[in-house]
Structure formats: structure tokens, C-alpha cells
Amino acid sequence: MFDGPSGDGGQNAIYWDPTFLTKGNLKGKQKDSPPLYAVIVLNQPIEDKQQLLELCSGGTFPFEPFMESRLIVHQAKTTVYADGGANQVFHLAKTDEEQETMFPAGICGDLDSIEPEVKEWFASKGVAVIQDPDQYSTDLTKSLKYIRSMAQNWPSSTENDHSRFSDVIEDVMNAVLVGGIGGRFDQGFSQLHHLYTASEDTSTFGGRVFLINSQSVCFLLHKGLNHIKTPVCRGLFRENVGIIPIGRRSVISTKGLEWNLDGQVTEFGGLLSTSNHIKNEWIEIDTTEKVLLTIELDLHQLDAP
């Protein structure tokens, strides 16, 4: 039985804790403070309005049922809309107060998707609109680069007690993408492609990137040994998990799953570990290549203590 990371086996491992994106942390039930991160809204249909409001409100959204929630962007550093992501937010909000609540720090991209009235409205409210005409990068890549450039001017410390932001962005900064795995299939694959390429080029961002929708969170595991915190309980995660080799074939070994892999080759057209089940609070994945990990969110609020 795998009891989680310990001893010499975890010395060179990479640790992941995606629980800051769960309902358990929305209600403030987790002991640890969420890590420092930025939010990027992409130009894809938003499946869950409540989730988006929680992500964008910074913990100040004044309407029920959000007043008593400790929303997960309470410690987010900034929010950016990737081009047409501004359209998604603008048309989802039904009141002026909702629109005011979901303000971004900026709108970034080649601006070929944002609607004129949406661009004009946000600009009139003082939102920075940054046009980058480079046709060889996506709006996601441009938004990640924009956040990295903003980090150079951030204060040297925060309420998270992280010091010297710009010097340690690779270690402490995360990006949470909303709308990245929904809508058109080709755009969804494009986001995964650029998530992979951005992870290869640390000049783009350097931090960890999480994609979230109404049901799941996914992120790229690094080559080597990875330990991932995956408590299966109400308000955190459900048991379903997938390990997808999206770049190239990978040899994978795991611990803490119902059907563990033991040095097996995974690839499209061959073996894929999808619909596997989490059986421990921590799982271990040792991989020879970067792979996409998907974990199903539990959408229930935690029971009152």
C-alpha cells in the first residue's frame, strides 16, 4: 500500500497540490493557504457561471450564494482575459454589478476575436487592452507572457509571504486557465498543444499552469518522479483520474491508483491509463516524458463542521 511521499524516495520528486482549486478550499476548510497564482479566461464557452464568478471576484462578490464563501481567487495576484475571453465574461454577466465584479487587469491577444462593444466597454472602465499581433503564438501564450512581464513590477512581498516575486516566479507562481477544455475540439487541442510548448519554453511563463472546467482540473506532469496530493472526499476530488501522453510515448510507473502501471509504455494507439481510480491521499507518477494528468472535481460543498 502506498502511504504517500516520504524518505529518500521523495528527495528528487516534484510535488503538486491542486486542492486549492476545489470546493473544499472555496469554503476555507483546508489548513494551507492557496499558492500564488493568476487567472486567465480563454475564449471558450464557460460551463459554470458560479465557478467563473468565484474565480474572478477576488473574494468580494456580494451576492448569494457567494457571501459566505472564501473564494479561491482571494489570494490571486491578477486576472487576464485572453482576447475573446472578454466576450465570454461580458455576455455571461447579467447585471452591471456582475460585470464590475469580474474586472480583469488586462485583455491580451491579437484582438481578432473580441467584439467591438466589449472592447470599448472594458476600455472605458480603465482595463488595459494589449494588442500583440504575433500570429505564431496563441492568445494563451500572449497572456502568459503578459503576466510574466507584469510580475517584474510587482511588490517584493505579499500577504502570502512570498518575497522577491520576479526572482522566484518559476517556483511560486501558477496560472489557472478557465475555458481551456470546452467548446470547439480544435481549439481545445490547440490549448493543450500550447500548454505543452509553453512548458518547454520557460521564457513564456515559467510557472505551473492548471486548466479547469466545471468537472475537472488538468495539468502537465514533469519528466521524472511526481507526487500529487489527491484526497478523495466531499468537496475535494472524486476518484476518477487519467494519465495522457500527449507529447510522445512515455514509460510510466504509478503508486496509489487502483490499476497501477509498472514501467509500461503508454501512447495513443496503445495503452492509455484513463478512468483509473485514486486510492490514496497522495499518488505517485514516475514518467519518462511529460504527461497530462486529469482529476475529477467533487462539486459538492463540504459539510458544515
N, C-alpha and C positions, 0 to 999 in steps of 0.2 A: 504494500500500500504506500502511495506517495503522500508524504505529510507536509510537503512544501519545501521551499528553499532553505538550506542550512549547510553549515560546514564548508569544506573545501569545494564541494560541487557547485557552489553558487558564487565563487570568487570572481569569475570572469563572465558571469551572466549579465544580461540586460534585463532590468526589472520594469514591468509595466503595471500600472494601476488605473484601469479605465472606470473604476467605480465612481469617479467624480461626475460621470455623465448619467448617472442613474437616478431614479426617483428617490432612492434612499438618501442621496445627498441633497436632493431638492428640498427634502424636509429636515435637513440638518442632522440626520441620525448617525452619520459617520463621524468618527472622532477626528480623523485627519482633515486638515484644510485642503481644499482642492488646489491643484497646481496652477501656476500662472498660465494663462492662455488667451488667445484671440479667437474671435468668431468670424467666419466667412460664410455669407449666404450666397449660394450659387443660383444660376438661372435654371432651376428645375422646379416642378410643382412641389409645394410644401404640403405634406400629408397631414400634419398635425399642427393646427394653429396654436394650441396651448403650448406645445413644445417650443415653437418659434417665439412666442411671447415671453416664455421663461428664459430663453436664450438671449433675447435682445433687451430685456427690461433692466438688467443690472440690479435686480432685487427690489425695484421700486414700482413695479406695475401695480396700480392702485385698485384693480378690480377683482371681484370674486371670480374664481376660487383662489386667486394668487396672493391675497393679502397676508396669509399666514405661512406662505412658503418661503423657505430660504432658497432663492433661485440660483441656478448653477453658474450664472454669469455674475454673481455678486462680487467675485474677485477677478472677472475677466478684465484684461487690460484695454482691449479695444474691439470694435466690431467694424467689419468692412463688407460692403456689398460688391460682388463681382458682376459688374455690368448689369445684365438683365435680372440679376438677383434683386435689384431695387424694384423691378416691376412686380416680382412675386410678393414682396412685403407690402408694397403700396396698395395693391388690389386685394390683399388678404385683410388688411386693416379696414374696419368698417366705421370707425369714428376718428375724429381729429385727435382725440386723446391717445388712441392706439397708435396712430401714425407718429405722434410726438414721442411716444414711449419707445418705439423701435428705431430711433435715430442711429445711423452709423457714424463712425468717424470720417469715412470717406467712401466713395464709389469709384471703383478702379477697373479698367479694362480698355479695350479698343472702342467701346461705347457704340458698337453697331447694333446692340440689342435693346438698350434702354429706351423706353418710349419718351418722346419729347416732353410730354406733360409731366412725366415722372422726374425726368432730369431737372426740369425747370422748378418743380415743387421743392425737391431736396436742396437745390442750389439756393433757392430763395430763403431757405431755413438755415443757411450757413454751412451746409455739408460740403466738404471738399469733393470735387468731381475731377478725377485724374485720368486723363486720356493717354494710353500707351498704344501707339499704332502698330507695334511689332506683330506681324502676322505669323511668326514662328513660335509663339508662346500663347497659351490659353489665358483666359481671364483669371483662372485659378492661379496659374503661375505668376501672373502680374500682381495679383492680390497678395500672394505670399511675399514677393519681393518688396511690395509697398510696406507691408507690416515690418519686414526686416529693416527697411530704411527708416521707418518711424522709430524703431527701437533705439536707434543711435541717439535720439534726442529725449528719451525717457529719463525720468529721475533715477538717481543712483540707488534708491531703495523704495520699497513698497510696504503695504500692510502685510504682505506675505513674508516680509523679512528676507526677500531676495536682494542681494546687493549687486551693484555694477551690472545692470541689465544687459547692456550692449556687449559686455565681455563674456557673458555666460548664457546667451540666448540658446546656444546649442544644448545646454544642459537643463534649462528650466522652462523654456517657452514651448507651448503647444499651440496648435491651431485646430479648431473644431469646425468642420465643414457641414453646413446644413443644405440639403437638397442635392447631394452629390451622387446618390444612387437611387434615382427615381426618374420617371418621365421617359424620354427617348433613350432607347438602348444604346445607340451610337454615342450619344453624349455621355452616358454613364460609363461606357468603356473608355471614352476619352479621358474622363476624370481619373479612372484607375490607372490609365497609362501615364498621365502626367503626375499622379501621386507617386508612381514608381520612379519616373525620371527625376522628379524633384528630390527624392530620397538619395539619388546618385550624385546630385549636384548641391552641395551644402551652401553654395553661394546664393541659391534661390531662397532658402529659408533657414535650414539648419536644425530646426526643432522637430518635434514629433507631430504628426498630422493624424487626426481622427475624423472619420466620416460617420455621420449619424443620421438616421431617419426615424420614423415613428416606431420601428420594431427592432432595429439592430444598430450596433456600433461595429465598425471595422477599421483595421489599421494594419500597416505593413510591419511584420516582424523582421528584425535584422538577421543577417547570417550569424550562425553560432547558437549559443545557448540562451534561451529566453524564458524568464519566469513571469507569469501573468496572474494577477490576482483576480479570481473569478468566483466570488461567493454566490452560490445559487440559493436565493431566498426571495421572499416577497419584497418588492421594491428595488431589487438589485438586478440579478441576472436569472434567466431561465437556463435550462441545461443544454440547449442546442448550440453547437459550435461547428464551424467549418474552417479548414486549413486549405487555402487555394494557392497553388503555384502559378502565379500569373506572369512571371518573367521568363522562367525556364524551368526545366525539370529539377526537382530537389529531392535529396535524400533526407528523410525526416525520422526522428525518434521522439516519442512523447511519453509523458507520465501524467497521471491524474485524469485520464479520459476512460470512458467505458471500453472503447476499442483503441488501444494504444498501438502506435506504429513502432517498429523496431528496425531502424535502418532500411526502411523501404523507400523505393523510388516512387515519387508522386508526380504526375504530369497529366495534361489534357490528352485524352485518348488512352490513358492507362488508369492507374489507381488515383482516386481523389478521396480525401477524408472529409466528406460533407455529412451533415446530420449526425455528427458524433455527439456524445453526451459528456458534460463536465461531471466529474465525480469527487472533486476536491476543491478546497478553497483556493488553492494555487495549482496551476497546471504548468508543466514544463514542456517546451518545444525546442528541440535541437535540430537546426536546419542548415543545409549547405548553401542555400540561396534564400533571398528574401521571399517571404510568402505572405499572403493576405489572410489575416485572422478575422473571422466574423463571430460575434457573440450576440445572442438574442437578449434583448432587454425585457425585464419584467415591468409591465406598465402599471402595476398597482402601487398606490401609496402604501407606505409602511403602516402597520397597525400602531395605534397610539400606545406608548409605553405604559 
